Amino acid sequence: MLWQIISFLGFTLAVGAFGYYQLRKSNLNNSDGYFLAGRSLTGVIIAGSLLLTNISSEHLIGMNGSAYKHGAIIITWEISSAIALVIAALYFAPRYLKMGLRTIPEFLEERFDASIRMYIAMMLIISFVCTILPIVLYTGAINIESLFNLSEILSTSKQSSIVISVLFIGVIGGIYAIFGGLKMVATTDAINGLGLLLLGSAIPVIACLDIGEGDLIKGISTVFSHAPEKFDILSNEVSIGAGARESILPASVLFTGLIINQLYFWAMHQSIIQRVLGAVSLKEAQKGLLITGGLKLFIPFVVVFPGLIAYYYFGEQFYDNPDIVYPELVKLVLPSWMKGLFMAVLFGAILSTFNSVLNSAATVFSFDIYSKHFNKNASDSDLVKTGKNLSILLAVFSICVAPFVASAPQGLYQLLQQLNGIFFIPMASVILAGFLFKDISPLGAKIGLLFGLTFYVFIYFVLQLDIHFVHVWGIEFVLNILVMIIVSRIQKYKGVFKLVDRHLIDTEEWKHRYVVGISLILVTLLLYLMFGYVA
């Protein structure tokens, strides 16, 4: 136990010290320096931060639990991300960086008008506050408790240990985001991301060595032979009709709403794309996105394969509570001295998601709301101060609310996750229409946004049609675009949008972008061919 505590504290403090060291030449009183890391991020830092912002304890525990019970079909959320990241690198990053954007809503004002910029900014902040921050704190705390029995270490009740964990995560994450800005967040993410890959990969490797009696290949083969049907990554689940609402991820959703959701998350979501906006050059931004695409093809080895190994060890023993299976596997296979390090990188992953969202919420509020509607003459120091104050407010709010998530009705967490569909698809529709359709008018964009917000709620939550929610996303996207086109035919767009290169950074593109991008797409397709229906 002593070595676990020492290794946890040692790694965590070393990461914090590294982040602080990287800040020594940063100007955090400058808005670009604070919110965009002074536009200094390199490809490796961007990739590490993108990976860790995306991967948190919910992925390690939730996805492995799903793989344990339902098989590898959940892997589609990971490997399909590679295609979205290629599109982000080749199409979106050049446009964002040439325009010198600081936020995604900023583009919408240039393309449409100031009001739609404010609407999208408000939607982003609401989605951050309602569906991410308290949930990340609470689920992070309960996952740390389930993995490491923190209540026993602290000699307290489980509820008390969860409250302590929430407070600890919230305070440390808040310090990173509030006082260090994006650069502190991104640099510490890169180290924690490397640690997560190494230690997360160690768990299936150690387990397969144990199963194969020292032979890794034999161990993998034994796990596969035990239940080959678990390795299918294409699901025969029903997507329309009775049972569709309970399906995990039917294969047909690949051709409807899934890629739109992935494209929004990796190419338009502020908490993700802010790392790209902080790149030192377009080359480094494209490298960061494409490296992340490669990592997303590898990450199932960390967030899916352990769940399949757990089925070999435990059979159907934990089918009633699959979320417990990953903690049980970690306790079974990981040496005691490594558990502290693993807890440290898991803690870092939880911190990353929390402080990234804090930083993004502060950025959106400062640039898209405060400086546009409350203080049009705001100085850099005013913007930074406003961002810090909002981050403090949201951090305190999240810490106070998170423990009460336990008292919420059963299934609320799943409901809150599905609520993201209300926000993601309408915003994706408007942003894509802004780039791809030159005749879409401001009114068309606003009506399309309003239609999208109400359509998903009405179809999925009010009518409760027997259709998988990802299909609803696909239908919603198509209808949103049609509504925008029709309204824009009635009230024609009178302006002319022209993308102007503001020359804030070097916008020369990476010469290997197409080779790497096409390779990632081919590998993704190959994985579907190899593991589509293996049983």
HELIX and SHEET records of a PDB file:
HELIX    1   1 LEU A    2  GLN A   22  1                                  21    
HELIX    2   2 SER A   31  PHE A   35  1                                   5    
HELIX    3   3 ALA A   37  ARG A   39  5                                   3    
HELIX    4   4 GLY A   43  ASN A   54  1                                  12    
HELIX    5   5 SER A   57  GLU A   58  1                                   2    
HELIX    6   6 HIS A   59  MET A   63  3                                   5    
HELIX    7   7 ASN A   64  HIS A   70  1                                   7    
HELIX    8   8 ALA A   72  ILE A   75  5                                   4    
HELIX    9   9 THR A   76  ILE A   79  1                                   4    
HELIX   10  10 SER A   81  ILE A   87  1                                   7    
HELIX   11  11 ALA A   88  PHE A   92  3                                   5    
HELIX   12  12 ALA A   93  MET A   99  1                                   7    
HELIX   13  13 ILE A  104  ARG A  111  1                                   8    
HELIX   14  14 ALA A  114  THR A  131  1                                  18    
HELIX   15  15 LEU A  133  PHE A  148  1                                  16    
HELIX   16  16 LEU A  150  LEU A  154  1                                   5    
HELIX   17  17 LYS A  158  ILE A  211  1                                  54    
HELIX   18  18 LEU A  216  HIS A  226  1                                  11    
HELIX   19  19 PRO A  228  PHE A  231  5                                   4    
HELIX   20  20 ALA A  244  GLU A  246  5                                   3    
HELIX   21  21 ALA A  251  PHE A  255  5                                   5    
HELIX   22  22 LEU A  258  ALA A  267  1                                  10    
HELIX   23  23 GLN A  270  LEU A  277  1                                   8    
HELIX   24  24 LEU A  282  PHE A  298  1                                  17    
HELIX   25  25 PRO A  300  VAL A  303  1                                   4    
HELIX   26  26 PHE A  305  PHE A  314  1                                  10    
HELIX   27  27 PRO A  322  ILE A  324  5                                   3    
HELIX   28  28 VAL A  325  VAL A  333  1                                   9    
HELIX   29  29 SER A  336  VAL A  364  1                                  29    
HELIX   30  30 PHE A  365  PHE A  374  3                                  10    
HELIX   31  31 ASP A  380  VAL A  401  1                                  22    
HELIX   32  32 ALA A  402  SER A  407  5                                   6    
HELIX   33  33 LEU A  412  LEU A  436  1                                  25    
HELIX   34  34 PRO A  442  TYR A  456  1                                  15    
HELIX   35  35 VAL A  457  VAL A  462  3                                   6    
HELIX   36  36 PHE A  469  ILE A  490  1                                  22    
HELIX   37  37 ARG A  513  PHE A  531  1                                  19    
END                                                                             
